[in-house]
C-alpha cells in the first residue's frame, strides 16, 4: 500500500535522525555512562514509545494501538533478558565502560537491519504458508522450556563460527585502540579487539531475533506495527543496559518470566485457528508475567556467589 510505504519512509527518517543526534551530539566523545544519565535516557525512550503509541491510537484505532503496545512490551521483556548476555560479553572481553556505548550503538544499527529482514521474511512466510504457525508456535514453546531449565547463562565466543572465519582472514591488533574498530599498523589495516566484541554482539543478536520475531508475529502480522515496536524496543536497549548493569543480578527470576511469556505466545499462535486470544488479554498476560517475575526477584533475592575474574581470550588460538 502506498500510504504504508510512506509510513515506513517517515519512520526510518525519524529513527536515523535520532541515532545521528545520539552519536554526534550526546555521545560524541567516549565517556562512562552514569546511572543518572542512563535512567534519564531510559525514561526518554519509553516516553517516546508511548507517545508514538498514542499517535497510532488517534491516527488509526484502539486495536492497532493495543497491538503495538503488546508487541513493544513483549519485545522489551525479551530484550531485557538479552542484557544479561551483553554484560557477560563485555566482562568476557574486558571492555572498558566508556567504550561499551559505542559497541552497543553500532550493534543496534546492525540489529535494526537484521530485524527488518527477519520481519519481512517471517510475514511473507506466514502469508504464503499459513501452516508455518505450527512451526513457529512449538519453536517458541521449546525455546521457553530451554530458557526455564537453563541453569546459568554462558557465552563461548571462541566457538563462534563467524568470529573464527573473520580471524582466519583478517588480522587483529594485540590491544584495544581506544574506541576504534580498525587501526593501521605498519601500513596494514587491522581489526581491534573492540571490533571482535561488536562481531560477537551482532551474531548473538541473530539468535535473539529467532526468538523475538516469531513471538511478535503471534500478536500481529501488520508489518509496520511489528517493525516499529521492534525498533522502539531496541532503541531503548542501550540506555536500559547502563541503567540496569549494576542491578541485573537482582532480577534472577526474569528469565523464568520471559520463558513463560514465550510459552504463552507460542500457545496463542498455535490456537489462532481455533480461538484468537484478544489483544487486551494478551497485553495483560505479558505485562502481568513480567511484573510478577520482577516482584518475585525482589522478594526472594538470589544468594551471592563468588565469581572468578574474567579472562581476555581475544588472541588465544581458537582452531
N, C-alpha and C positions, 0 to 999 in steps of 0.2 A: 504494500500500500504506500502511495506517495507520502501521505501525512506521517506514516510511521518512519519512513526514511528520513524525513526532516527532523523528527524527534531524536533519532539516533545521532544525526549530524550535530544538532544543537547540544545534545547531552555530552557528546565526546569533546566538543569545543570547550564546554564548561569544565570538564574533567582535566583536559590538558592545561587550561588556564590556571586551575587550582594547583596542579602539580608544578608548573613553572613558578608560580608565586611561592610555593613551599620551598623549592630547591634554590631559587635565585634570590629570594628576599629573606625569608625567615631562617633558612638553614644554609646560607651562602658559605659560611665558614664552619668547618667541623668543630663541634663542641659537644660536651657531655650533656645530654638532655636531662634536665632536672625533673623531679616528680611533679612539681608545681606546673611546669611548662607542659609536661605530658598530660596531666589531668585536664588542663585548660583546652588543649587540642582535642582530647578525647570527647569532652563535652561539646566542643565546636562541631566535630564531625557528626556526633549523634543528633545535635540540634539541627544541623543542615539536612540530615537524612529525614528527620521528622517533618521539617518544613517542606521538603520535596514531596513527602508522603501526603501532606496537606494539600499541596498543589494538585496531585493526582486525584484527590477526593473531589475538588471543585471542578477540575477540567474534565475528568472522566466520570467515575461513580464510586460509591462506597465499597462495592465488591472488589473493584480493581485496587483501591487504596488498601483494603484489608489483605489482599493478595501480596502487595508489595511489603506491607508491614510484617506479615508472616514469613515471607521469603527473607527479608532483611534480618529478622530475629533468628531465623534458622541458620543463615549463613554466618551471622555474628557469633552464635554459640559454637559453630564448627570452627571458625577462625580463632576463637579464644583458645580452644584446645590446641590449635596449631602453635600458639605462642610458646607452649612448653618445649616443643621441638626446636623452635628458633633459639630459645635460651640455651638448650643443650648444644646446638651447633656453635653458637658464639663462645660458649665455655670450652668446647672441644678444641677450637682453633685459637683460643686466647685472643679474641678480638677486643681491642680497647673500646670502652663505652662510647667515646666520641666519634668512632668510625662506624658504629652499628647503624646509625640512622641512614647513612649513605648506602650501605648494603641493602637495608630494608626498602629504601626508596626505589632503587633500581630493580630490586626483587619484585616489588609491587608492579612496576611497569611491565615486567615480563609476565607476571601473574595475570594482569588485565588482558594482555594479548592472548595468552593461552586459554583463559576463561571464555573469552569471546568465541574462540574456535571450538572449544568444547561445548558451549551452549548451542551454537549453530548446528553442530553435529548431532547433539542429543535431541534437539527439537525436530530436526529433519528425520531422524530415525523413528521418533515416536509418531510423527505424522504419516510416514510412509509404511512403517512396520509397527502397527499398534501393539502387536504381541510383545514388543520389546519391554513393555511394562512388567511382564512376568520374568524378565531377566534382571531389570533394574531393582525391582522390589526385593527378591531374595538376596541380591547382591548387598543391598543396604542392611538387611537383617543379619547376614553373615558377618558383615563389617562391624555391626553393632555388638555381636557376640564376641568377636575377636577383640574389640576395644575394651569390653567389660571384663574379659578374662585375662587381659594382658597385665602382668604384674607391674612392670616398670617400663617406661619409655626408654628405648635405647637407639642410638644412631651409630651407623658404621659407614662413614664417608669413604673409607678405604675400599669398601665393596661396591661403591657407586660406579656403574659401568661408564657413564658419561665422563666422570672425573678421570677414570683410568684411561679412557680414549684420549681425552684432552692432554693429559700429562705425557702420553706417548708421543704426541706430535708437536707439543708446544712447551718451551722451557719456562720454568718458574723461578723467580728470584729467591734467594735464600732467606730474606727477611721482608717484613712489611715495608712499604714505601709510603708512609703516611696514609693518606686516603686514596692513593692511586690504585687503579685496577691493572694498569700496564706501566712499565718503565723501560727505559733504554739503557743497556749496559754494553759497553764496548761496541757500540753501533748496532746492537742486536735488540730487538723489541722482545721483552719477556713479560709474562703474566706475573702478578704479585700474589701472595697468599690470600689477599683480600678478594681477588677475583675468584679464587678457588672456593672461598666461602660463598660468594654470590652464586657460583655454579651449583653448589650443593643446595642452597636455598631454593633456586629455580627448579631443579629436578625434584626436590622434595614436594614443591607445590603442585607438581603434576599429579602426585599420589593423592594430595589433599583434594584436588579437583575431581578425581574419580569418585570421591565420596559425596562432595557437596553438590555437583551438578545434577546427578540423578535425584538427590534429595529435594532440591528446589523444584525440579520438574514434577514432583509428586504434588506440589502445591498449585502450580500454574505452568502453562506452556506458552504464555504470552511472551514473545521474545524480548520486548522492551522491559517488561517488569522483571523477568528473570535476570537480564543483563544489568539493569540499573540497581537492583537490590544487591547483586553480587559486587558491583563496583563500589557502592557506598560501604558495604561491609569491609571490603579490602582497603579502601582509602583510610579508614579509621584504625587500621590494624597496627600501624607503626606507633601512633600515639598511645594506643592501649598497651602495646608491648612495654613501653618505657614506664607507663603508669602502674603496671602490674608486675613488672620484672622482679621487684623485691618481695612481692606478696603471692606469687604464683603457687608456692608450696602450700599456702593456706587453703586453696581450693582443690584439695586432693580428691573430692568426690565429683568434680566437674566432668571427668571422663566418663563416669557412670551415667551422668545426666545426658551427656552428648550421645552416648550409646543408646540410651532409652529413646531419645529423640529420633535417631536414625532408624531404630526398630519401628517406631510409630509411623514415620513417613513411608517406610518400606511396606508396612501392612496397609497403610492408606492407599498406596499406589496399586497394590495387588487387589484391593477391594473396590477399586474405582468403577469397575464394570457392574458390580452388584449394588454398592452403596457409596455415594460420594459424600465423604465427611465434610460438613460445612466449613468454610474458611474460618469463621469466628471460633468454632470449636477447635480447629487445628491450631489457630493462634493461641488460644487459651492453654492447650496441651503443651505446646512448645515453650511458651513463657512460664507456665507452671512448673514443668520439669526442670527447666534451667534454674528457676528461683529456689526450688527445693534442694537441688544439688549444692547450691551456694550456701544455703542456710545450714544444711547438714554438715558441710565442711567447717563452718564456724562453730557449730555446737559440739561436734566431735573432732577436735583438731588432731592432725597426724603427729605421731611420735617422732621426735627428732632423730635423725640418723647421721652418722659420721660419713661425710662424702670425701673420697680421696681427691687430691688435686688433679686438675685436667692435664692432659699431655698433648703437646702440639705435634700432630702426625703429618704435617703438610709435606715434608720432604722425605718421609720414610718410603721405602720401596713397597709398592702395592701389587706387583706382579707375582 
